């Protein structure tokens, strides 16, 4: 295996990882001719949302952190480019060159810079996850304020309040958060008023090198948190309780290198499970772990779709006849994930009956509603909820993607619709779905990318 370094963005010396396979530009569209029942197998990749904090963990040690089962996605490239700017050496190995299931070797021997610049944080909010590790290792970090995004204001106050509890001083300067801890971080009890995945991860990262004990109360319980704790423990951190509401971290002097395999992507599993359901199909999701999709499984079973564990993963199979509408409310894990809400809405748009879909995690996460309506869906917005009355058949239409999960819901709707659906602004999809069209086409979907 040969290491393939990642150059900084805009580097004249070499190319960054090119996620577009040479098809750069934001004008690409996906064209779907719907109505095909999907049948076959889809390989599930490593979780994007686990990989991002794991990559940030590399900043905590001068030794090499090797992450395997890393997905090939635009967000991973963005984080790699940020780490390179901070002085991390990033090597990419893997079967199929830089494609599926890569291994990233991250070595932060020296931190060259402690700033996460606006252009990267704006592109991807998870860039904020370098705050905790930089503060812990260098006693300083400058991170651009993320500002608003398509699915709400999404502040980072919980990250900042937590860092303050660990002894950091926070100043706001020219749109940047300047955090300093000249005497190092000191463990403390942090009680989160609301559950935040990112803040839990950022504070876990910071607390590993703080002096003494940190107690995170009302912590997020997502599987990605457990994965991060496993990796940090392999690096020498002392962490207990990850996956529960309270995480206790005993700070250590130093962390070392480790090897860690990223867990499967439960949102990718869920998206393809819904693809099987919406087309009346039967798909085996290879490498999927049924334990990661408990809430979705219950909801799918209630619609009349079978979800079973197989030797190599999970099989999702629609029974004969139309599926039933089922209400759904998004909640922190182990509840139904907000990242599957848009896909669920597409499914309900074609189901029998009426379903109320309530979004409790993000404000303004219903931008897919007007686009689904363009395809003939019957959806009424009612505050933080959408009431969907299933129609017999959606109709293909030109639609526009607004964010990652909204865009995939439009493709799912297109798979079930009569005629042709053209989804534009699909660069959002490349942030979270690897070889998306290829995987669906292999199961019988008529789907292709028109390069703009
Ligand atoms: C992560 C996921 C994202 C998912 C979300 C909720 C990653 C990279 N992204 O995002 O895909 O949709 O969890 O499962 O893992 N909040 C505050 N203050 C803060 C932080 C968050 O008010 O400092 C609010 C947010 O606006 C939101 C809620 O808390 O309403 C949950 O956000 P959070 O769990 O932090 O989401 P992310 O970590 O950004």
Boltz pocket constraint, residues with backbone or C-beta under 6 A from the ligand:
constraints:
  - pocket:
      binder: B
      contacts: [[A, 48], [A, 49], [A, 50], [A, 52], [A, 125], [A, 126], [A, 152], [A, 153], [A, 154], [A, 155], [A, 156], [A, 157], [A, 158], [A, 159], [A, 160], [A, 194], [A, 195], [A, 196], [A, 197], [A, 198], [A, 199], [A, 337], [A, 338], [A, 339], [A, 360], [A, 361], [A, 362], [A, 363]]
      max_distance: 6.0
